[in-house]
Amino acid sequence: MPRLGGRNVLMKRGEREKEKVSRLELGSRGIKCVVLSDPLKDSSRTQESWNAFLTKLRTLLLMSFTKNLGKFEDDMRTLREKRTEPGWSFCEYFMVQEELAFVFEMLQQFEDALVQYDELDALFSQYVVNFGAGDGANWLTFFCQPVKSWNGLILRKPIDMEKRESIQRREATLLDLRSYLFSRQCTLLLFLQRPWEVAQRALELLHNCVQELKLLEVSVPPGALDCWVFLSCLEVLQRIEGCCDRTQIDSNIAHTVGLWSYATEKLKSLGYLCGLVSEKGPNSEDLNRTVDLLAGLGAERPETANTAQSPYKKLKEALSSVEAFEKHYLDLSHATIEMYTSIGRIRSAKFVGKDLAEFYMRKKAPQKAEIYLQGALKNYLAEGWALPITHTRKQLAECQKHLGQIENYLQTSSLLASDHHLTEEERKHFCQEILDFASQPSDSPGHKIVLPMQSFAQLRDLHFDPSNAVVHVGGVLCIEITMYSQMPVPVHVEQIVVNVHFSIEKNSYRKTAEWLTKHKMSNGIINFPPETAPFPVSQNSLPALELYEMFERSPSDNSLNTTGIICRNVHMLLRRQESSSSLEMPSGVALEEGAHVLRCSHVTLEPGANQITFRTQAKEPGTYTLRQLCASVGSVWFVLPHIYPIVQYDVYSQEPQLHVEPLADSLLAGIPQRVKFTVTTGHYTIKNGDSLQLSNAEAMLILCQAESRAMVYSNTREQSSDAALRIQSSDKVTSISLPVAPAYHVIEFELEVLSLPSAPALGGESDMLGMAEPHRKHKDKQKTGHCMVTTDHKVSIDCPWSIYSTVIALTFSVPFRTTHALLSSGTRKYVQVCVQNLSELDFQLSDSYLVDTSDSTDLQLVPLNTQSQQPIYSKQSVFFVWELKWTEEPPPSLHCRFSVGFSPASEEQLSISLKPYTYEFKVENFFTLYNVKAEIFPPSGMEYCRTGSLCSLEVSITRLSDLLEVDKDEALTESDEHFSTKLMYEVVDNSSNWAVCGKSCGVISMPVAARATHRVHMEVMPLFAGYLPLPDVRLFKYLPHHSAHSSQLDADSWIENDSLSVDKHGDDQPDSSSLKSRGSVHSACSSEHKGLPMPRLQALPAGQVFNSSSGTQVLVIPSQDDHVLEVSVT
Amino acid sequence: ISDVPIYEADLSVVKKKDISEHLSQFILHQSLDTVDELVWRSSHMYLKTIDSFNNYSVSAYCTPGHIKFLLLYKNKNYINDNLRSFFEIVHENYIRVLLNPLYEPNGIIISSLFDQNVHLAAKKFLHQ
């Protein structure tokens, strides 16, 4: 609400208005407004009446103003609505709306006043924009008259009446209108204590005006606008300075610096325009232009005439001479840069700095320009702005050239020559600069200019040949590199050198020849990442923000106290960035001088990719690391200080070696087998006549084949040649002459070897499974189960490169396992031989023989095998049977040798005849002495046996022969020319079909005479119905306790059997009950009980007892009252 | 954090320019200073006209991820809404680029589709 005090002034001025208000008020109502009491009376009534009067007056005044202003605004709006009509004048309307602004201003309503000007401003701007779009108002053409005066803004007077009048007269130019409008806005803003808005608006205005003049195509003399802007900037700045103190200004640089910068820029362009920047000073044309520009300024205004530092005076002075211009320009520039820097607008500071550098360069002061150019370049490089980099670098190159910084200049030139943002000509120019310098005869020979290679050429990839980058001593290594030349023209390079660092890693397996040749297998190509310079990767390498929510709750009621976001990796992100890359710092590159270098001379690098091949002969074994790459062009050296990723090659030396290994997983005895010989020559060169001398193992033949050939490979497994192998054999030695082979090659050949079948094996006792056991002087490995028996053969080989023999062990496996068994049928005897093929191969068996080695004429072995040829497949068995026949008394033992010829089934024809496979065994006590016959009869009166009913078991033991040699043991008793022996029988039913009732065993005295028979009767009860096998009847020899064999047992047996013997001691006479329970124990252990001083049992050899009733069955029918039928289903 | 340019395009219809390419980059680069200040004062992504250089103006737009779009133009006629729409479409397309799993954030944008869409947006909103 307006204050009353402010209005008093207005009341005096606009008295007419007030009267009008009162009249209106009175006229319409026709009543009294106020009743006033005598103010001299001091009563409450008086005071009240006055108070009421004043309040009423205030309200009415306000109402009056509101009403009037409202009416005025309505009128004004009506006028504005007519703006599309022809003949409407902006200037006229301007005056109307300004009147309103004046009213507000007088009412101290600066805000409202400002709004009026802003509306006018916006309206005018809109017209200009519309004019630009082709929608022109004809009154606007009035503002398009050529600019003749450019004396800048005038802000020191509240109202520039001069300009106002020109607007009123419709004579104002665009600049006049804008200037006046802004001066009014400025005044109001300053009333409102908003000086910074002035600065901001001023900058906008200045830009705006320039653009509007362009848009309206107003003709402006060159430099006029620059003058106007320059003056205006300074005027605004001085106006602001005039109403603020220093600290306020210093803390609001951000608002004013734009004006400073603009002023600097404009002064610069004025300087260039008026020839004040050139070295020679302005020429006459420049001077004319200066005079014209100064004329446009007019005379200085009286209000600033006394000010020493007025914008007018400054401009006039600056344009007056080269020196004055320099002073003013430098002052402004430095001030601007300082301000920008202080508020952190580094980019803007660098941009102004770059202009300043340009100025210095014009003034031939490159030493001053350099720092600004470097600073700007560093900034652009850090942010990767390609074009500014190129432009700044170009200026820097010129600067460095003037300064005579040869190295820096050449480096910058190389960077520019490789810069694709420059034209081909410019690039060629800079490239030529380098080449020109390089071709100059150097003052001090040997002086090198070392430059980074990066800009000259880039290392793209590297390729080793051999590809595994491993080479033997004396071998040739090729390294092919691809260099991508950045130069626009072909460049002749005197030499390209790779410095190599040599190191020996001893005692490291990783560096042995074996490891290197086998493991270091790569494709041999190393790619180098393309350099991203000049674009920094710093931003990408920064880690991502790690943000976390953070809640802090009060411990008492768990309510949220604070919350926020925490960045966990601030330390990473806010770390100070490495000050710019060393790209521009050639001094950082050190040239390494090493003893080992790879060199390539006289190369012309074409633009783009170039292949360069280095060739070296390996000398010392060790690891070679490629460190630096240098290319020399005259005295200029381009150096790549570090080759990364690390590139290495290895040189090794190797001792000659011989390896012998079977081709298959295992070697089989008895048939020819192939064995591979590998000779790694290492550093030894195989000469003509060098041979391997193999000392023959007695049971292993080396089969000489005429067609065997040897292959020669290089160490990298490339075949180089092959040659026939000459093998000479004598009794003791086989000599293999090696083909001629250079060092670091591999000779491979195969030989056939034959392990002779093992010597005859002696079979065990006839009742045991015989196992072929080749008895050799070598260690035999016999494994249980189905593993083959193996035999080792050791061969000692003399190699030409060593005085020592190499001993090689070859392990052969016997493919067969043979077992034998004695079979009986009454007194007739058969020998069965089982051959089991354990190998993976199929064989053909032929010509099986079984001969009696004792060669008794009495004995005949009649083969029952029909086929002479018999295939035996892998993992299968073949059985052979012979019948034993004799005419006279049979021999107590029989030594047999089984032999069978065999050959691999797959092969058609073998070059050599193979030895048959033999197997020897011994069969003892094979003649049948006793026949045991058991019969079961149903109870008397019954046709069949019934379950649960007792049946009788008749066992008859019949002696089949008279006294024989085998009977002569301690059980034999002689009385009256009659011999008898003690036997123990035992009836055991392991399948629990029968219950033996009463004694199940007993000792009988058997006369040793043919046909002597002993019968035993006992009762058994069938437990199940059906065809039941008869219970076993076992026969043992019952030996008296005075044993002659006791000494044969060792102490272990004593202890082992102790408990059993004590147990047995209790019942000397073995009775049925005790024996029944231990029957099986006895039978198994009986032969081991010999040493005890008690009667012992000895099992009769299987061949001596024939059980004629074995396999017979008895029909048992179920008992009638037994209705339970057990059915077991399995 | 440095402001490495990740995409540049010349959207002008008239190929003849009274401003050299490097100067336009200088102006844009310099105006980043203003953007850096305005970003924290404005709650909008579109920052309007932030800088002028002679008769050139720079408008800016800053995404929430602080990717800045700068447009240097000469014609004063542009309506703010058009500029804003233009920037919004560029922003939308930029997000599509970001969605590409093969695009590394802050990497140079080489997508031709993006380029095409930016030109289309320019045609729609700027070349009237």
Chai-1 contact restraints between the chains, C-beta under 6 A:
chainA,res_idxA,chainB,res_idxB,connection_type,confidence,min_distance_angstrom,max_distance_angstrom,comment,restraint_id
A,V129,B,N77,contact,1.0,0.0,6.0,A-B,restraint_1
A,G132,B,N77,contact,1.0,0.0,6.0,A-B,restraint_2
A,A133,B,N77,contact,1.0,0.0,6.0,A-B,restraint_3
A,H207,B,S52,contact,1.0,0.0,6.0,A-B,restraint_4
A,V210,B,N55,contact,1.0,0.0,6.0,A-B,restraint_5
A,Q211,B,N55,contact,1.0,0.0,6.0,A-B,restraint_6
A,Q211,B,K76,contact,1.0,0.0,6.0,A-B,restraint_7
A,K214,B,N55,contact,1.0,0.0,6.0,A-B,restraint_8
A,R345,B,D33,contact,1.0,0.0,6.0,A-B,restraint_9
A,R347,B,H29,contact,1.0,0.0,6.0,A-B,restraint_10
A,R347,B,Q30,contact,1.0,0.0,6.0,A-B,restraint_11
A,R347,B,L32,contact,1.0,0.0,6.0,A-B,restraint_12
A,R347,B,D33,contact,1.0,0.0,6.0,A-B,restraint_13
A,S348,B,Q30,contact,1.0,0.0,6.0,A-B,restraint_14
A,S348,B,D33,contact,1.0,0.0,6.0,A-B,restraint_15
A,F351,B,F26,contact,1.0,0.0,6.0,A-B,restraint_16
A,F351,B,Q30,contact,1.0,0.0,6.0,A-B,restraint_17
A,A382,B,S2,contact,1.0,0.0,6.0,A-B,restraint_18
A,E383,B,S2,contact,1.0,0.0,6.0,A-B,restraint_19
A,E383,B,D3,contact,1.0,0.0,6.0,A-B,restraint_20
A,E383,B,V4,contact,1.0,0.0,6.0,A-B,restraint_21
A,G384,B,V4,contact,1.0,0.0,6.0,A-B,restraint_22
A,W385,B,Q25,contact,1.0,0.0,6.0,A-B,restraint_23
A,W385,B,H29,contact,1.0,0.0,6.0,A-B,restraint_24
A,L387,B,E21,contact,1.0,0.0,6.0,A-B,restraint_25
A,L387,B,H22,contact,1.0,0.0,6.0,A-B,restraint_26
A,L387,B,Q25,contact,1.0,0.0,6.0,A-B,restraint_27
A,P388,B,Q25,contact,1.0,0.0,6.0,A-B,restraint_28
A,P388,B,F26,contact,1.0,0.0,6.0,A-B,restraint_29
A,P388,B,H29,contact,1.0,0.0,6.0,A-B,restraint_30
A,H391,B,H22,contact,1.0,0.0,6.0,A-B,restraint_31
A,Q539,B,S2,contact,1.0,0.0,6.0,A-B,restraint_32
A,Q539,B,V4,contact,1.0,0.0,6.0,A-B,restraint_33
A,Q539,B,N106,contact,1.0,0.0,6.0,A-B,restraint_34
A,N540,B,N106,contact,1.0,0.0,6.0,A-B,restraint_35
